[in-house]
Amino acid sequence: MSSDGRTSVKSRILAYAGSVVIAAPLVLVGSGVANAAPEDNPPVSLVDNVTAPIYDYAGAIRETVWVTAPDLDGDGDEEQVAADIIRPRELDGTARVPIIMDASPYYLSSGRGNEAERKQYDADGNLVKFPLYYDNYFVPRGYAFVAVDMAGTARSTGCTDEGGRSDIESVKAVVEWLDGKGTAHDASGAVVEADWSNGKTGMIGKSYDGTLANGVAATGVENLETIVPISAISSWYDYNRWQGAVKSINYPSSLSRSVASNRTIATDCSARLDWMNANDGDETGAYTDFWAERDYRAGSYYDVSKVTASVFIMHGLQDTNVKTMNASKWWEDLGEQGVLRKMWLTRLGHVDPFDSERALWVETLHRWFDHELMDIDNGIDREPAVSVETAPNRWEHSPTWPIASARTQSLNLHSDGTMMLGRKDRSTASYINSTSLSEANAIRIGDNANRLQFLTGTTKHDLRISGTPTVDLDVTHTAPVGQVSVMLVDYGVMDRISASGDGAQTLDTETCWGPATATDDACYKEVGKRIASTELQVLARGWARLDGAGNHDVTVELAANDVVVPAGHQLGLVISGSRNGVLPVDTAATTYTVSLGDSKLNLPVSGPMAGFGPGHLTAKDTEKLSPGTLPDLDATVWPGR
């Protein structure tokens, strides 16, 4: 057995010398198993303990199959799910190969990657361009790459349903077909078997694509060996809602309609869209059966206890699209189930690490797939599991997350606008709800009747916030339905990753990551980080709906983060009513009163917090915020490219 408890198999390893491939003896990979069939893993060449490109990309087999899935849209017909495949021709009929899969709803709609690449076909319907670099890079190394059109999109039948059973089951059917279960046919209608596949699949993808990987893993499907969800959703409720606060009206149907654009099979999905609008629960923001179907952590159909695949999570700590709780809670739940895990957290927003940390990401991903799909003992499972960018280009590595040294410190709120350890203030403080209060005005230093602001003194030492801050609030209001918005702010001038463009900027230079054909290269523009000096940064946001007039004791969970706050800065907590990022439910000038003695900020922090120096902030310090300080939270975004 391997160190993670799964049975490893023997691979045939080929020594590589220049352009000559020389057969070498069978080499054991993490196991004492002898006489394994040669087709269990393909012949590969190891250079520096990773698979080398020895198979011809231009001559690789390219084919499309339609995998049969159950009737998922209720029209009485089984779904036909399109899967475009590329695999080494040299191994056809001689060895079975593992699969890297990117299942997506975006292949013909908004496209994939920073350059919005779409699938391209010739006049006969044959695929001539796969988006992204996975095919170019991994097929020459002995892998197959499979690009799946989620049901209801591109060349597949059915209707989309924002992460529900149609989305997940349509992709699961392809994983099962690759493992020798189910049926598929080609364009002529002939039955096709995946006899070239060894059944071992690794799913990868950013945003919706990575979300599909999370969902399929939560079905417990056999032989899904690993998933690499990038900026992905683990609970659609936590994407569309925040403690009952609603992001936008009828978002699920709107997203489902968007990803179905440019599909080649005309289908009337209006009944499904109408059903989503009637059942999405915008009126209450409650977690209902609708959202339980779309919950991969603890849902009605899918949950973390079924996950057998290893999981390599990547997420941007400044992602205001797919917010960090989708990664932090997934990570925690996977750990409780004993799942083999790895995680990268960057300081950018909704950005693929192929763009932000290209060379290191490809190297790490390569080693991960080699280990999980080729059974190559390259040691990646014995390295620190977590890598975090705690400041621009400053990386920290740890075996666990949050880091073991982080301890929750509670800061009490005072009526003079201070926030401190220890002594409580038993008085109250009030603000007047305003739907026109912008985030910029909410966080500025100075008097503002539409919010409460509390500041620590000046930090004497660097502090590392690692984990999920929470705010306990004892708040009273008179509205039929109320709402609170909370922000944790780092006040102090320093170079930070900009909030503009998710902190990324496309450059004019290109790098290439694999061989090419006339229609499909692996060359992509480099992406730089937008680093700018800013006066402050919002470290975490959170919202909560307050049903009914009167007193509410509520704990507002903020977005998880891992960031260093330098010595000389001040931490701030801002509490307001309706604010951008979610829809207002109280639009009146309602007075909200906070009982300070029962309200506090709970901060997971590593570093001495025994005392603070004198505060120094004045209104002038935040009078004019630098560009890139704040994101546009009102912009409509999809969990897309």
Secondary structure in CASP SS format (residue, H / E / C, confidence):
PFRMAT SS
TARGET T0000
AUTHOR 0000-0000-0000
METHOD secondary structure of the structure
MODEL  1
M C 1.00
S C 1.00
S C 1.00
D C 1.00
G C 1.00
R C 1.00
T C 1.00
S C 1.00
V C 1.00
K C 1.00
S E 1.00
R E 1.00
I E 1.00
L E 1.00
A E 1.00
Y E 1.00
A E 1.00
G C 1.00
S C 1.00
V E 1.00
V E 1.00
I E 1.00
A E 1.00
A E 1.00
P E 1.00
L E 1.00
V E 1.00
L C 1.00
V C 1.00
G C 1.00
S C 1.00
G C 1.00
V C 1.00
A C 1.00
N C 1.00
A C 1.00
A C 1.00
P H 1.00
E H 1.00
D H 1.00
N C 1.00
P C 1.00
P C 1.00
V E 1.00
S E 1.00
L E 1.00
V E 1.00
D C 1.00
N C 1.00
V E 1.00
T E 1.00
A C 1.00
P C 1.00
I C 1.00
Y C 1.00
D C 1.00
Y C 1.00
A C 1.00
G C 1.00
A C 1.00
I E 1.00
R E 1.00
E E 1.00
T E 1.00
V E 1.00
W E 1.00
V E 1.00
T E 1.00
A E 1.00
P C 1.00
D C 1.00
L C 1.00
D C 1.00
G C 1.00
D C 1.00
G C 1.00
D C 1.00
E C 1.00
E E 1.00
Q E 1.00
V E 1.00
A E 1.00
A E 1.00
D E 1.00
I E 1.00
I E 1.00
R E 1.00
P C 1.00
R H 1.00
E H 1.00
L H 1.00
D C 1.00
G C 1.00
T C 1.00
A C 1.00
R C 1.00
V E 1.00
P E 1.00
I E 1.00
I E 1.00
M E 1.00
D E 1.00
A E 1.00
S E 1.00
P C 1.00
Y C 1.00
Y C 1.00
L C 1.00
S C 1.00
S C 1.00
G C 1.00
R E 1.00
G C 1.00
N C 1.00
E C 1.00
A C 1.00
E E 1.00
R C 1.00
K C 1.00
Q E 1.00
Y E 1.00
D C 1.00
A C 1.00
D C 1.00
G C 1.00
N C 1.00
L E 1.00
V E 1.00
K E 1.00
F C 1.00
P C 1.00
L C 1.00
Y C 1.00
Y H 1.00
D H 1.00
N H 1.00
Y H 1.00
F H 1.00
V H 1.00
P H 1.00
R H 1.00
G C 1.00
Y C 1.00
A E 1.00
F E 1.00
V E 1.00
A E 1.00
V E 1.00
D E 1.00
M C 1.00
A C 1.00
G C 1.00
T C 1.00
A C 1.00
R C 1.00
S C 1.00
T C 1.00
G C 1.00
C C 1.00
T C 1.00
D C 1.00
E C 1.00
G C 1.00
G C 1.00
R H 1.00
S H 1.00
D H 1.00
I H 1.00
E H 1.00
S H 1.00
V H 1.00
K H 1.00
A H 1.00
V H 1.00
V H 1.00
E H 1.00
W H 1.00
L H 1.00
D C 1.00
G C 1.00
K C 1.00
G C 1.00
T C 1.00
A E 1.00
H E 1.00
D C 1.00
A C 1.00
S C 1.00
G C 1.00
A C 1.00
V E 1.00
V C 1.00
E C 1.00
A C 1.00
D C 1.00
W C 1.00
S E 1.00
N E 1.00
G E 1.00
K E 1.00
T E 1.00
G E 1.00
M E 1.00
I E 1.00
G E 1.00
K E 1.00
S C 1.00
Y H 1.00
D H 1.00
G H 1.00
T H 1.00
L H 1.00
A H 1.00
N H 1.00
G H 1.00
V H 1.00
A H 1.00
A C 1.00
T C 1.00
G C 1.00
V C 1.00
E C 1.00
N C 1.00
L E 1.00
E E 1.00
T E 1.00
I E 1.00
V E 1.00
P E 1.00
I E 1.00
S C 1.00
A C 1.00
I C 1.00
S C 1.00
S E 1.00
W C 1.00
Y H 1.00
D H 1.00
Y H 1.00
N H 1.00
R E 1.00
W E 1.00
Q C 1.00
G C 1.00
A E 1.00
V E 1.00
K C 1.00
S C 1.00
I C 1.00
N C 1.00
Y H 1.00
P H 1.00
S H 1.00
S H 1.00
L H 1.00
S H 1.00
R H 1.00
S H 1.00
V H 1.00
A C 1.00
S C 1.00
N C 1.00
R C 1.00
T C 1.00
I C 1.00
A C 1.00
T C 1.00
D C 1.00
C C 1.00
S H 1.00
A H 1.00
R H 1.00
L H 1.00
D H 1.00
W H 1.00
M H 1.00
N H 1.00
A H 1.00
N H 1.00
D C 1.00
G C 1.00
D C 1.00
E C 1.00
T C 1.00
G C 1.00
A C 1.00
Y C 1.00
T C 1.00
D H 1.00
F H 1.00
W H 1.00
A H 1.00
E C 1.00
R C 1.00
D E 1.00
Y C 1.00
R C 1.00
A E 1.00
G C 1.00
S C 1.00
Y C 1.00
Y C 1.00
D E 1.00
V H 1.00
S H 1.00
K H 1.00
V C 1.00
T C 1.00
A C 1.00
S E 1.00
V E 1.00
F E 1.00
I E 1.00
M E 1.00
H E 1.00
G E 1.00
L C 1.00
Q C 1.00
D C 1.00
T C 1.00
N C 1.00
V C 1.00
K C 1.00
T C 1.00
M H 1.00
N H 1.00
A H 1.00
S H 1.00
K H 1.00
W H 1.00
W H 1.00
E H 1.00
D H 1.00
L H 1.00
G H 1.00
E H 1.00
Q C 1.00
G C 1.00
V C 1.00
L C 1.00
R E 1.00
K E 1.00
M E 1.00
W E 1.00
L E 1.00
T E 1.00
R C 1.00
L C 1.00
G C 1.00
H C 1.00
V C 1.00
D C 1.00
P H 1.00
F H 1.00
D H 1.00
S H 1.00
E C 1.00
R H 1.00
A H 1.00
L H 1.00
W H 1.00
V H 1.00
E H 1.00
T H 1.00
L H 1.00
H H 1.00
R H 1.00
W H 1.00
F H 1.00
D H 1.00
H H 1.00
E H 1.00
L H 1.00
M C 1.00
D C 1.00
I C 1.00
D C 1.00
N C 1.00
G C 1.00
I H 1.00
D H 1.00
R H 1.00
E C 1.00
P C 1.00
A C 1.00
V E 1.00
S E 1.00
V E 1.00
E E 1.00
T E 1.00
A E 1.00
P C 1.00
N C 1.00
R E 1.00
W E 1.00
E E 1.00
H E 1.00
S E 1.00
P C 1.00
T C 1.00
W C 1.00
P C 1.00
I C 1.00
A C 1.00
S C 1.00
A C 1.00
R E 1.00
T E 1.00
Q E 1.00
S E 1.00
L E 1.00
N E 1.00
L E 1.00
H C 1.00
S C 1.00
D C 1.00
G C 1.00
T E 1.00
M E 1.00
M E 1.00
L C 1.00
G C 1.00
R C 1.00
K C 1.00
D C 1.00
R C 1.00
S C 1.00
T E 1.00
A E 1.00
S E 1.00
Y E 1.00
I E 1.00
N C 1.00
S C 1.00
T C 1.00
S C 1.00
L C 1.00
S C 1.00
E H 1.00
A H 1.00
N H 1.00
A H 1.00
I H 1.00
R C 1.00
I C 1.00
G C 1.00
D C 1.00
N C 1.00
A C 1.00
N C 1.00
R E 1.00
L E 1.00
Q E 1.00
F E 1.00
L E 1.00
T E 1.00
G E 1.00
T E 1.00
T E 1.00
K C 1.00
H C 1.00
D C 1.00
L E 1.00
R E 1.00
I E 1.00
S E 1.00
G E 1.00
T C 1.00
P C 1.00
T E 1.00
V E 1.00
D E 1.00
L E 1.00
D E 1.00
V E 1.00
T E 1.00
H E 1.00
T C 1.00
A C 1.00
P C 1.00
V E 1.00
G E 1.00
Q E 1.00
V E 1.00
S E 1.00
V E 1.00
M E 1.00
L E 1.00
V E 1.00
D E 1.00
Y E 1.00
G E 1.00
V E 1.00
M E 1.00
D E 1.00
R E 1.00
I E 1.00
S C 1.00
A C 1.00
S H 1.00
G H 1.00
D H 1.00
G H 1.00
A E 1.00
Q E 1.00
T E 1.00
L E 1.00
D E 1.00
T E 1.00
E E 1.00
T E 1.00
C E 1.00
W C 1.00
G C 1.00
P C 1.00
A C 1.00
T C 1.00
A C 1.00
T C 1.00
D C 1.00
D C 1.00
A C 1.00
C E 1.00
Y E 1.00
K E 1.00
E E 1.00
V E 1.00
G E 1.00
K E 1.00
R C 1.00
I E 1.00
A E 1.00
S E 1.00
T E 1.00
E E 1.00
L E 1.00
Q E 1.00
V E 1.00
L E 1.00
A E 1.00
R E 1.00
G E 1.00
W E 1.00
A E 1.00
R E 1.00
L E 1.00
D E 1.00
G C 1.00
A C 1.00
G E 1.00
N E 1.00
H E 1.00
D E 1.00
V E 1.00
T E 1.00
V E 1.00
E E 1.00
L C 1.00
A C 1.00
A C 1.00
N E 1.00
D E 1.00
V E 1.00
V E 1.00
V E 1.00
P C 1.00
A C 1.00
G C 1.00
H C 1.00
Q E 1.00
L E 1.00
G E 1.00
L E 1.00
V E 1.00
I E 1.00
S E 1.00
G C 1.00
S C 1.00
R C 1.00
N C 1.00
G C 1.00
V C 1.00
L C 1.00
P C 1.00
V C 1.00
D C 1.00
T C 1.00
A C 1.00
A C 1.00
T C 1.00
T E 1.00
Y E 1.00
T E 1.00
V E 1.00
S E 1.00
L H 1.00
G H 1.00
D H 1.00
S C 1.00
K E 1.00
L E 1.00
N E 1.00
L E 1.00
P E 1.00
V E 1.00
S E 1.00
G C 1.00
P C 1.00
M C 1.00
A C 1.00
G C 1.00
F E 1.00
G E 1.00
P C 1.00
G C 1.00
H C 1.00
L C 1.00
T C 1.00
A H 1.00
K H 1.00
D H 1.00
T H 1.00
E C 1.00
K C 1.00
L C 1.00
S C 1.00
P C 1.00
G C 1.00
T C 1.00
L C 1.00
P C 1.00
D C 1.00
L C 1.00
D C 1.00
A C 1.00
T C 1.00
V C 1.00
W C 1.00
P C 1.00
G C 1.00
R C 1.00
END
